Structures are given as structure tokens and as C-alpha cells.
Amino acid sequence: MSIKEALVVLNLLTAVKVQTFKLLARISQAASADELWRASDRAEGFVLGLETVEALDAASIEGVVWRI
């Protein structure tokens, strides 16, 4: 399953999808280990925020991650 397919399965709001793609781009384009850690920390915080506002639950996120 591709990342785009995973986002369709999760049925996220457009704004959330856009931010997700921006975060993934920062991770994939990191030029150093430090940049990669910062980008991944930011993405982790974003997911935590989605869980906090109950936009997604941990089981949904984990289920999609394992399919990618």
C-alpha cells in the first residue's frame, strides 16, 4: 500500500493530508541526521496531536503503518 492509499483509508480532512505530505517530504528530503531527527520529531508530534483531539486513534494509525 502506498502512502496516498493509506491516507485514503484513514479518510482524513484535506488540511491534515496536506500537512502529512509536507511532513513526509521534510523527512525524505533531510540532508543530515539532525534534519531527519527534527523532521521525524515534528511528524511524531503531529500524530500525537491527531490522537489528542481524537481525530485518529492509535489503532488506526498503527494499522495503516503496518500496511505501507
Wavefront OBJ file of the C-alpha trace (Angstrom):
o trace
v 0.000 0.000 0.000
v 1.318 3.428 -0.879
v 1.220 6.388 1.449
v -1.500 8.014 -0.671
v -3.620 4.861 -0.405
v -3.073 4.791 3.348
v -4.334 8.358 3.671
v -7.453 7.438 1.711
v -8.095 4.531 4.092
v -7.815 6.888 7.069
v -10.311 9.319 5.479
v -8.521 12.428 6.749
v -9.501 16.037 6.194
v -7.756 17.699 3.258
v -5.790 20.036 5.531
v -4.499 17.057 7.519
v -3.490 15.253 4.313
v -1.625 18.335 3.071
v 0.272 18.683 6.340
v 1.045 14.956 6.316
v 2.581 15.192 2.846
v 4.622 18.235 3.898
v 5.983 16.364 6.906
v 6.795 13.292 4.820
v 8.587 15.493 2.277
v 10.718 17.050 5.027
v 11.655 13.583 6.241
v 12.509 12.269 2.783
v 14.494 15.384 1.850
v 16.521 15.615 5.061
v 20.140 16.338 4.180
v 21.600 15.307 7.525
v 20.851 13.139 10.510
v 19.968 16.238 12.534
v 17.436 17.374 9.932
v 15.967 13.887 9.821
v 15.572 13.765 13.619
v 13.934 17.208 13.687
v 11.534 16.299 10.878
v 10.631 12.961 12.427
v 10.113 14.548 15.847
v 7.804 17.105 14.273
v 5.853 14.354 12.499
v 5.572 12.396 15.729
v 4.190 15.485 17.455
v 1.686 15.935 14.631
v 0.427 12.364 15.084
v 0.243 12.874 18.843
v -1.877 15.953 18.199
v -4.252 13.958 15.994
v -4.561 11.340 18.702
v -5.105 14.022 21.361
v -8.015 15.649 19.544
v -9.309 12.173 18.757
v -9.118 12.731 15.010
v -7.380 9.352 14.876
v -6.835 6.619 17.385
v -3.558 4.779 17.847
v -5.000 1.530 16.473
v -5.959 3.198 13.171
v -2.524 4.744 12.779
v -0.706 1.518 13.617
v -2.932 -0.478 11.263
v -2.097 1.754 8.326
v 1.606 1.979 9.136
v 1.951 -1.784 9.064
v 0.255 -1.958 5.631
v 2.640 0.522 3.994
l 1 2 3 4 5 6 7 8 9 10 11 12 13 14 15 16 17 18 19 20 21 22 23 24 25 26 27 28 29 30 31 32 33 34 35 36 37 38 39 40 41 42 43 44 45 46 47 48 49 50 51 52 53 54 55 56 57 58 59 60 61 62 63 64 65 66 67 68
